[in-house]
Amino acid sequence: MPPYRKTLSLPPFFKGSTQDSLGIMLKLKVHNMSEEEKKLPEEEEKPEEAPEEEKAEEAPEDEKPEKEPEEDVLAEGDFVLLEMTGKVKDTDEVFDTTDEDQAKEEGIFNENQAYGAKLVIIGQGFILKGLDDKLPGSKMGEKTDIELPPEEAFGERRQEYIQTVPFRMLRSKGVNPSVGARLEIDGRMATIRSVGGGRVQLDYNHPQAGRSIVYTVNPTERYVTDDEKIRALIGRYFLGIELDKFKLRKTKKKVKIEIPEEIFFGENIQMAKRGVALDIQRFFEETQEVEYTETIKRPKPQ
């Protein structure tokens, strides 16, 4: 393709060739220029170039600064181990903790409770709803205080939840009532507020109802792989058993779990197996079957 050439349009009063006409135009232009205009413009001073060493130190213009690493924070659906301690805001009274030593110090130790960091799947109701709702955004490995007003904690106190029953009714159920004791009556937890005159006052309100509370939480570990998550679910039901002893195999629609021999005859093992299976099917929607195997090996000869 020939190089692009700009064609000059000449006024109609010029005659002769284009070259002659152009010469006339240039002469007229020079003739009409002032003396100052005829002078050549002085060369502008060029900025002094930086030494080569300084150039090397300068970062390229197109080089973007490195982004700061994003904070590792909790999100809904995360499987995490959570250390937590709950206190009454006004009194600092500890009423809940995953720390066994602290539970003993505060006089709230329960020998039937498992202590240690607790498995929480955020947003799935594993803990108090108000606390669950505020966990997203908390930083991994960092303690955070989360305050909950009564309506987000255990609700307001309700007078209709306080009842008076005959002393003999509790005695017939094998209960020897004492003030301050917590007991289950007809499937509901109650606190005994008073005993006297053959009558017992029961309070079915939660002990912390009507109070603002503060939970200190610390997410210590996050489970990411399917294997880690399934083992964590197993640990909810098989307490005190090393989770590495369970052999797992997961396919698209089935999870196979081999039970370790030491718990073949464990108490409530069938209920535990069912609980694990239901949890796996809940959190792994593609799983259609959970299969358990128990292998009995021939003892080694003495």
C-alpha positions in Angstrom: 0.0 0.0 0.0 1.5 3.4 -1.0 2.4 5.8 1.9 -0.4 8.2 2.8 0.1 11.7 1.3 -1.9 14.7 2.3 -3.1 16.7 -0.7 -3.0 20.5 -0.3 -6.1 22.3 -1.6 -5.0 25.5 -3.4 -7.1 28.6 -3.9 -8.6 28.9 -7.4 -6.8 32.2 -8.3 -3.4 30.3 -8.5 -2.4 29.3 -12.0 0.3 27.0 -13.2 1.6 23.9 -11.7 1.1 22.8 -8.1 4.8 23.2 -7.5 4.8 26.8 -8.7 1.7 27.7 -6.8 3.2 26.2 -3.6 6.4 28.2 -4.1 4.4 31.4 -4.4 2.5 30.6 -1.2 5.7 30.0 0.7 7.3 33.2 -0.5 4.3 35.2 0.5 4.3 33.7 3.9 8.0 34.5 4.5 7.6 38.0 3.2 4.9 38.8 5.7 6.8 37.4 8.7 8.2 39.8 11.2 11.9 39.9 12.0 11.2 38.3 15.4 9.2 35.5 13.8 12.0 34.8 11.4 14.3 34.0 14.3 14.7 30.3 15.0 13.3 29.3 18.4 15.9 28.6 21.0 16.4 25.0 22.0 14.7 24.2 25.2 16.9 22.9 27.9 16.6 19.2 28.3 16.2 17.9 31.9 19.4 16.3 33.2 19.1 12.6 33.0 19.4 10.7 36.2 22.5 8.5 36.7 22.2 4.9 35.6 22.3 3.7 39.2 19.3 5.9 40.2 17.4 4.7 37.1 17.9 1.1 38.2 16.4 1.9 41.6 13.3 3.5 40.2 10.4 1.1 40.0 8.8 0.7 36.6 5.7 2.8 36.1 3.6 -0.2 35.1 4.6 -2.2 38.2 1.7 -2.3 40.7 2.3 -2.4 44.4 1.8 -5.8 46.0 -1.6 -6.3 47.6 -1.7 -6.8 51.3 -2.7 -10.4 52.2 -6.4 -10.7 52.9 -7.4 -11.4 56.5 -8.4 -14.9 57.4 -11.9 -14.4 58.6 -14.9 -16.7 59.3 -17.7 -17.1 56.8 -21.0 -18.9 56.8 -20.7 -22.6 56.2 -17.1 -22.8 57.6 -16.3 -25.9 59.7 -14.2 -24.6 62.7 -13.1 -25.5 66.1 -14.3 -22.8 68.5 -13.1 -22.0 72.0 -15.8 -20.0 73.8 -16.6 -18.6 77.2 -19.9 -16.9 78.1 -20.3 -14.2 80.9 -23.1 -12.1 82.2 -22.2 -8.6 81.1 -23.2 -6.8 84.4 -21.5 -9.2 86.8 -18.8 -11.0 84.9 -20.3 -14.3 86.1 -19.1 -17.2 83.9 -22.0 -19.5 83.0 -20.6 -21.4 80.0 -17.1 -22.4 78.8 -15.3 -25.0 76.8 -12.2 -24.7 79.1 -12.3 -27.5 81.7 -9.9 -25.7 84.1 -11.9 -22.5 84.0 -15.2 -24.5 84.5 -13.7 -25.9 87.7 -12.5 -22.5 88.9 -15.9 -21.0 88.4 -17.8 -23.9 90.0 -19.7 -24.8 86.9 -17.8 -28.0 86.0 -20.1 -30.8 84.7 -18.5 -34.3 84.6 -21.0 -35.3 81.9 -19.9 -32.5 79.5 -17.1 -32.9 77.0 -14.6 -29.9 77.2 -12.3 -28.5 74.6 -12.8 -26.5 71.4 -16.2 -27.3 70.0 -17.0 -28.1 66.4 -19.2 -25.3 64.9 -20.5 -25.1 61.3 -21.3 -21.4 61.0 -24.9 -20.6 60.3 -26.1 -24.1 61.0 -27.4 -23.8 64.6 -24.7 -25.6 66.4 -24.6 -22.8 69.0 -26.8 -20.0 70.3 -28.4 -18.3 67.3 -27.5 -14.8 68.2 -23.9 -15.8 68.6 -24.0 -17.9 65.4 -25.3 -14.9 63.4 -22.4 -12.7 64.6 -19.5 -15.1 64.0 -18.9 -14.3 60.3 -16.1 -11.8 60.0 -14.3 -12.9 63.2 -10.6 -13.5 62.6 -9.1 -17.0 62.8 -6.8 -17.5 65.8 -7.9 -14.3 67.4 -10.1 -13.8 70.5 -13.2 -11.7 69.9 -15.8 -10.4 72.4 -19.4 -10.6 71.1 -22.1 -8.9 73.1 -25.7 -10.1 72.9 -28.7 -8.3 74.4 -31.4 -10.4 76.0 -33.5 -10.6 72.8 -30.5 -12.1 70.9 -29.4 -14.3 73.8 -31.8 -16.2 76.0 -34.8 -13.9 75.8 -36.7 -11.8 78.3 -37.9 -13.3 81.6 -41.5 -14.4 81.4 -43.7 -14.7 84.5 -45.9 -17.4 82.9 -42.8 -19.6 82.9 -42.8 -19.7 86.8 -45.0 -22.4 88.3 -45.7 -23.7 91.8 -46.3 -27.5 92.2 -46.9 -29.8 95.2 -43.8 -31.1 96.9 -45.2 -34.7 96.7 -45.4 -34.5 92.9 -41.6 -34.2 92.7 -41.1 -36.8 95.3 -43.2 -39.2 93.3 -40.7 -38.7 90.4 -37.8 -39.5 92.7 -36.7 -35.9 93.0 -35.6 -34.4 96.3 -35.9 -30.6 95.5 -33.4 -28.1 96.8 -33.2 -24.4 96.1 -31.0 -23.5 93.0 -31.0 -27.0 91.6 -31.5 -27.5 87.9 -33.6 -30.5 86.9 -35.6 -31.9 84.0 -39.3 -32.2 84.5 -41.5 -33.6 81.7 -38.8 -32.8 79.1 -38.2 -29.2 80.2 -35.3 -27.8 82.3 -36.3 -25.9 85.4 -34.6 -24.1 88.3 -36.0 -24.6 91.8 -36.5 -21.1 93.3 -38.1 -22.0 96.6 -39.2 -24.9 98.7 -41.7 -24.6 101.6 -45.1 -25.3 102.9 -45.4 -28.5 100.9 -44.9 -26.5 97.7 -42.0 -26.0 95.2 -41.6 -23.0 92.9 -40.2 -24.0 89.5 -38.7 -21.4 87.1 -38.7 -22.6 83.4 -36.9 -19.4 82.2 -33.3 -19.9 81.2 -31.0 -18.9 84.1 -29.7 -16.0 81.9 -33.0 -14.8 80.6 -33.4 -11.1 80.7 -29.6 -10.5 80.9 -27.1 -9.1 78.4 -24.2 -11.6 77.9 -20.8 -11.5 76.4 -19.1 -14.4 74.6 -15.4 -14.5 74.1 -14.7 -16.7 71.1 -11.5 -18.0 69.6 -11.6 -20.0 66.3 -8.5 -22.3 66.6 -8.8 -24.4 63.5 -10.7 -24.6 60.2 -11.5 -27.8 58.4 -11.3 -27.6 54.6 -11.2 -31.0 52.9 -14.1 -33.5 52.8 -12.0 -35.9 54.9 -11.4 -33.4 57.6 -15.0 -32.4 57.7 -16.3 -35.9 57.9 -13.9 -36.8 60.7 -15.0 -33.7 62.6 -18.7 -34.8 62.3 -17.7 -38.3 63.6 -16.0 -36.6 66.6 -19.3 -35.0 67.7 -20.7 -38.5 68.5 -17.7 -40.7 69.2 -16.1 -38.8 72.1 -12.7 -39.6 73.4 -11.8 -41.7 70.3 -8.8 -40.8 68.1 -10.4 -39.8 64.8 -7.5 -41.2 62.8 -8.6 -44.7 63.8 -11.7 -44.4 61.6 -10.9 -45.4 58.0 -12.8 -43.4 55.4 -13.6 -43.7 51.8 -15.8 -41.2 50.0 -17.2 -41.5 46.5 -19.7 -39.3 44.8 -22.8 -40.8 46.3 -21.5 -42.9 49.2 -19.3 -42.6 52.3 -17.8 -45.7 53.8 -16.6 -45.7 57.4 -14.7 -48.5 59.1 -15.3 -48.6 62.8 -12.3 -49.2 65.0 -12.5 -52.5 66.9 -12.2 -50.8 70.4 -15.7 -49.4 70.1 -17.6 -52.3 68.7 -19.5 -52.7 71.9 -19.6 -49.0 73.0 -22.7 -47.7 74.7 -25.2 -46.2 72.3 -23.0 -46.9 69.3 -26.0 -47.4 67.0 -27.4 -44.0 67.9 -24.0 -42.5 67.3 -23.7 -44.1 63.9 -27.1 -42.8 62.9 -26.3 -39.3 64.1 -23.1 -39.3 62.0 -24.9 -40.6 58.9 -27.6 -37.9 59.2 -25.0 -35.2 59.6 -23.0 -36.4 56.6 -26.1 -36.5 54.4 -27.1 -33.0 55.6 -23.8 -31.3 54.8 -22.8 -33.4 51.8 -26.0 -33.2 49.7 -24.7 -35.6 47.0 -24.2 -38.4 49.5 -27.0 -41.0 49.2 -25.6 -43.7 51.5 -23.4 -44.0 54.5 -22.0 -47.5 55.0 -20.3 -48.8 58.1 -18.1 -51.8 58.3 -16.7 -53.6 61.3 -13.8 -56.0 60.8 -12.9 -58.7 63.3 -9.4 -60.0 62.8 -8.1 -63.3 64.0 -6.0 -62.9 67.1 -2.2 -63.3 66.6 -0.9 -66.6 68.1 0.9 -66.2 71.4 
